[in-house]
Amino acid sequence: MRSISAAFRDVLNGRRRRPAYKIYAWDPATVTISQIASATSSLSSSLPVPQDITPYTSEISWSDTKLSFTMVDPRNLFHPDTGPYRNYLVDGAILRLVEGDEVLDETDWITSFTGQIHGQVGWKKARHSGSVTSKVSVFGRADTQAFKRRKITTQEYSVGTDLGVALYDICETFMGLTAAEMRIPFTLGRQFKHKVNQLSQVTPWDGISSLLEVVCYSPYFDGEGKLTYVNKSLQRPLDKTLADYVSCVEMEVPENSQDGTNKVKVIFLDADLSRVDSAYQKLGDAQVTTGFFSMSERLECWWSDDHKQRADGSTMEVIKSVNSGLLPVGIESYEQKDEFHGEIEVAISVWVPILATVMALAYVAAALIPDETLPVNSSSLIPVPVQVGPTGTGFTTGPVLVYQVTPTPAAGFTVPWGRVIQAAAMLSIMLIQMSIGSAQYEIWGTPYDYAYLEKTSIAMEDGLDYWLENEKEIENDFIGTHDQADTIAVTELIWEKCLTKPRKIIIEDDPSLEVGDIIGIPDGRKILVAGLSKKIQRGEVPSLTIDGYKVMTP
């Protein structure tokens, strides 16, 4: 409901009205629409004096989103090329419609529209009179394309921050609004549920819409050009009940041939972190070169380069073992240290370095062992000539060959016991060396992480068959609990059901009504106001056309 003064309300209730209105225009080079919307009144001392173009206007058509009228300028004061007042109707010019009653001071009047001209106003000059006529269209602030076209990225908000803080930041930083231009509470009563929250690559209008969606609100600009909201909850009390004497000039039920939404799905991120497992896979690998020269090797194996990947149930697979040589020389083991990494240990058996050391010492010692020679004995018969005669006579009978046995040296065998022992030691050392080398391992396991799971809440009509479903999907990451999602789903379903039952009512003008109000008509029905429009003429009470929907409650 629009707030009106007590004096104006008395005039409305007295039913003796003398309607009056004025249209003000401002040069956009001297003031901004933000300054005008923030001011307490159109004639505030903080604003430049506006140009009253009311005497030049006729055929005024007003709605909650657009104001149009015919401009008749016999003196060419507003001609776009030569008129001295041309800046009041240029692109971006700010116009306002204020309405009241002739018996009231203008301070008791209401501002029913604030908007701007988009582009160039068309003018047509009469051939005979020379006067210039134009059809002027002024659009509300919600039609500002800068709010709905460009993409923005907000700052990050921590868990527990009220959604209203982010909403005000968007309005002030990306829409140029001030706190005086906003009629949305700074505290919405809903907080961010996740560790880090940010709106990225969305339009400002979509951003504030998603934040207000959490509390079942929808944004819009009112007649004063201030940002406010429509409450989508239809279980609230009536904003106004029309009196019995306020007769409906016309009650129309428009045709609606579109299928209505009968199922609403709300997709949101759960506020609690949940563990999410991936498929069993290789987490990492490692290789090592070891042997008798190293008693043990410890290798840390991380699941990711940044040491942040988590995994569980990790095991080691030996691709190439240190024991793949001729002799088993070590023990290979694996242990998962924490959720981020494990440790491979290769322990060399103690006998390996001991044996290598003993064999090396034996090799050196064997070099000092003397060699043993084993000779072979032999003899030969050598003829020796001698004189033989009678004994004692001194006579010889002639030379005689006498064979003498004489021992002679012969070839033997040298047994190199030291070199035999050296060879055995060398073979042992070579065997140990051949039993060492590189080993390769792979670590397998189940990687996992903690994430905010995407969950769903559904509201639908009872007894609805699957093939008859007409679903509307709402995805909002700022909804943190099932209770919030359930409330939004039910509220949206009721809202959508009401949109399938349009109603059109024409009543005597009531300046207090606004979009989003629920009014009760004398026959007991409730109507949600979705749009307002009227034709304004001097000296006549306008007929207000209400485009709305029949209120449906569960």
Secondary structure, DSSP 8 states (H G I E B T S, - for coil): -----HHHHHHHHHT---EEEEEEEE-TTT--HHHHHHSSSTT-TTS---EE-GGGEEEEEEESSEEEEEEEETT-TT-TTT-TTGGGGSTT-EEEEEEEETTS-GGG-EEEEEEE--S--EEEE-TTT--EEEEEEEEEGGG-GGGTSS-EE---EETT-BHHHHHHHHHHHHS---GGGB-S-S--S-B--SSEE--EEE-HHHHHHHHHHTTTEEEEE-TTS-EEEEE--TTS--SEE--TTS--SEEE-----S----EEEEEEEEEEEEEEE--SEEEEEEEEEESTT-SEEEEEEESSTTS--EEEEEEEEEEE-TT-SSS--EEEEEEE-SSSEEEEEEEE-THHHHHHHHHHHHHHHHTTS--EEE----EEEEEEEEEE--TTT----EEEEEEEEEE-----EEE-HHHHHHHHHHHHHHHHHHT-EEEEEEEEEEEEEEEEEEEEEEEE-TT--GGG--EEEEE-TT--SHHHHHHHHHHHHHHHHHHTSEEEEEEE--TT--TT-EEE-TTS-EEEEEEEEEEE-TTS--EEEEEEEE----
